[in-house]
Amino acid sequence: MNTRLAIVIGLILCGSNLATAAAATDPRSAAVRAEAETMFEVGESFDEGRGVSSDPRRAFDWYTRAASLGHVESMNRLGLLYSDGSGVPQDYAAALEWYRRAAEHGSEPAVSNIATLYFYGLGVGQSYAKAAGLLQAAAQRGSADAQNKLGTLYEEGLGLEQDQAQARELFRKAATQGYAPAMVNLGRMYAEGIGGERDDVGGYALIQAAVNAGVPASIRAVALTELRRVSDRLEDVQLTRAQSLAREPFATIDARMQAGADAPDHG
């Protein structure tokens, strides 16, 4: 697995749009907060094409309305739209400004997205060290997206000392929260014996489980390539076992891997 593909899985350019921003204390009335949440939900529908045709421009308009009422995740989503150039001209400086506003109100996804800008040098001076610093703080507060991104930096030794065992553990923490990209990363490390013992059956199961759960297109392409590589190494009985395991919850897959149930099957 080369560095470029590992980074694709860890730090996809679009960052995180998971609606897990911490709710900041807000003196506004309950009615105003409810109105902002409704606006956000309308914007999200247009953003993700849920129940309506996808329309990033209309999503931008609704997020802007909600953000004006103090809705934190709408601020983060506006940053994402500017970063992606979706519905508006691509503008990393504007993306950074919206991410910062959201982060000031407690949004962990926004902090992670700022780190992504520093990682690639988009709208800011490129700095792996700054990206790592931001991610470490967010990861310690439990952000799955930050844990996944920080794991990538540890795996490749970018912005901090390389520690592949620590990378594997960070991916595992994020995967425990149901974060599918981290499951791909963890499965890849097991399948390739990076940062610990190799386990083709468990690695395949983790990656397939993540694909089943749904991952962004860029990650899905890498995941499917890795699945083909691993399946070529597995005997039929091992592949059947891996496919069956992939249908189980992450906790079940993880427990089996921690127990080393298939040690004789490692390639």
QUIRAGI-V374447 format. One record per pair of residues at least 24 apart in sequence whose ideal C-beta (glycine too) atoms are under 7 Angstrom apart, sorted by the first residue. I is the first residue (numbers start at 1). J is the second residue. D is the distance in Angstrom with one decimal. If there is no record, write none. Layout:
{{I | J | D} {I | J | D}}
This chain:
{{1 | 188 | 6.1} {1 | 192 | 5.8} {3 | 156 | 5.5} {5 | 222 | 5.3} {6 | 152 | 6.1} {6 | 155 | 6.1} {6 | 156 | 6.3} {7 | 152 | 6.1} {8 | 218 | 5.6} {8 | 219 | 6.8} {8 | 222 | 5.6} {9 | 181 | 6.0} {9 | 184 | 5.5} {9 | 185 | 5.3} {9 | 219 | 5.4} {9 | 222 | 5.7} {10 | 148 | 6.0} {10 | 149 | 5.4} {10 | 151 | 6.5} {10 | 152 | 2.6} {10 | 185 | 6.4} {11 | 116 | 5.5} {11 | 119 | 5.4} {11 | 149 | 5.2} {11 | 152 | 5.8} {12 | 216 | 5.8} {12 | 218 | 5.5} {12 | 219 | 6.5} {13 | 116 | 6.9} {13 | 120 | 6.9} {14 | 80 | 6.3} {14 | 83 | 6.8} {14 | 84 | 5.5} {15 | 80 | 6.3} {15 | 83 | 6.7} {15 | 112 | 6.4} {15 | 113 | 3.7} {15 | 116 | 4.7} {16 | 109 | 4.1} {16 | 112 | 5.1} {16 | 113 | 6.1} {16 | 145 | 3.9} {17 | 77 | 6.2} {17 | 80 | 5.3} {17 | 109 | 6.9} {18 | 109 | 5.6} {18 | 145 | 6.3} {19 | 73 | 5.0} {20 | 108 | 6.5} {20 | 109 | 6.2} {21 | 72 | 4.6} {21 | 73 | 4.8} {21 | 76 | 6.1} {21 | 102 | 6.4} {21 | 106 | 6.4} {21 | 107 | 3.5} {21 | 108 | 6.6} {21 | 109 | 6.0} {21 | 110 | 6.8} {22 | 106 | 3.6} {22 | 107 | 6.7} {22 | 108 | 6.5} {24 | 72 | 6.1} {24 | 105 | 4.1} {24 | 106 | 4.7} {26 | 70 | 5.7} {28 | 70 | 6.0} {32 | 69 | 5.8} {35 | 69 | 6.5} {36 | 66 | 4.7} {36 | 69 | 3.8} {36 | 70 | 6.4} {36 | 71 | 4.0} {37 | 71 | 6.7} {39 | 65 | 4.8} {39 | 66 | 3.8} {40 | 66 | 4.3} {40 | 71 | 5.2} {40 | 73 | 6.3} {40 | 74 | 4.9} {43 | 74 | 6.6} {43 | 77 | 6.9} {47 | 77 | 6.7} {56 | 81 | 6.2} {56 | 86 | 4.2} {56 | 87 | 2.9} {57 | 87 | 4.2} {59 | 87 | 6.0} {60 | 87 | 4.2} {60 | 88 | 5.6} {72 | 102 | 5.4} {72 | 105 | 4.5} {72 | 106 | 6.7} {72 | 107 | 5.2} {73 | 107 | 6.8} {75 | 101 | 4.8} {75 | 102 | 3.8} {76 | 102 | 4.1} {76 | 107 | 5.1} {76 | 109 | 5.5} {76 | 110 | 4.5} {76 | 113 | 6.9} {79 | 110 | 6.6} {79 | 113 | 6.0} {80 | 113 | 7.0} {92 | 117 | 6.3} {92 | 122 | 4.3} {92 | 123 | 2.9} {93 | 123 | 4.7} {95 | 123 | 6.4} {96 | 123 | 4.8} {96 | 124 | 6.4} {108 | 138 | 5.0} {108 | 141 | 6.2} {108 | 143 | 3.9} {108 | 146 | 6.5} {109 | 145 | 6.0} {111 | 138 | 4.5} {111 | 146 | 6.8} {112 | 138 | 5.6} {112 | 143 | 6.0} {112 | 145 | 4.6} {112 | 146 | 4.5} {112 | 149 | 6.1} {115 | 149 | 6.3} {128 | 153 | 6.7} {128 | 158 | 4.4} {128 | 159 | 3.1} {129 | 159 | 4.6} {131 | 159 | 5.8} {132 | 159 | 3.5} {132 | 160 | 4.8} {139 | 170 | 6.7} {144 | 174 | 4.1} {144 | 177 | 4.2} {144 | 179 | 3.8} {144 | 182 | 6.5} {145 | 179 | 6.8} {147 | 173 | 5.1} {147 | 174 | 4.0} {147 | 182 | 6.8} {148 | 174 | 4.4} {148 | 179 | 6.0} {148 | 181 | 5.5} {148 | 182 | 4.2} {148 | 185 | 6.4} {151 | 185 | 6.2} {164 | 194 | 5.4} {164 | 195 | 3.4} {165 | 195 | 4.7} {165 | 196 | 6.2} {167 | 195 | 5.7} {168 | 195 | 3.9} {168 | 196 | 5.7} {175 | 250 | 5.7} {176 | 250 | 6.6} {178 | 250 | 6.8} {180 | 210 | 4.2} {180 | 213 | 4.6} {180 | 214 | 6.4} {180 | 215 | 4.7} {181 | 215 | 5.8} {181 | 219 | 5.4} {183 | 209 | 6.0} {183 | 210 | 3.8} {183 | 250 | 6.6} {184 | 210 | 4.6} {184 | 215 | 6.4} {184 | 219 | 5.9} {184 | 223 | 4.8} {188 | 226 | 5.5} {190 | 257 | 6.8} {191 | 226 | 6.5} {191 | 230 | 4.8} {197 | 266 | 6.9} {198 | 266 | 4.9} {198 | 267 | 6.3} {199 | 257 | 6.0} {199 | 262 | 6.5} {199 | 266 | 5.6} {200 | 230 | 5.4} {200 | 233 | 5.6} {200 | 234 | 5.8} {200 | 238 | 7.0} {200 | 265 | 6.6} {200 | 266 | 6.2} {200 | 267 | 5.0} {201 | 238 | 5.4} {201 | 241 | 5.8} {201 | 242 | 4.7} {201 | 262 | 4.6} {201 | 265 | 5.3} {202 | 253 | 6.7} {202 | 256 | 6.7} {202 | 257 | 4.1} {202 | 262 | 6.7} {203 | 230 | 6.0} {204 | 230 | 4.6} {204 | 231 | 6.7} {204 | 234 | 6.8} {204 | 242 | 4.0} {205 | 242 | 4.8} {205 | 245 | 3.9} {205 | 246 | 4.4} {205 | 253 | 5.2} {206 | 253 | 6.0} {208 | 243 | 6.7} {208 | 246 | 3.7} {209 | 246 | 4.6} {209 | 250 | 6.7} {209 | 253 | 6.4} {212 | 246 | 6.5} {233 | 267 | 4.8} {238 | 265 | 5.3}}
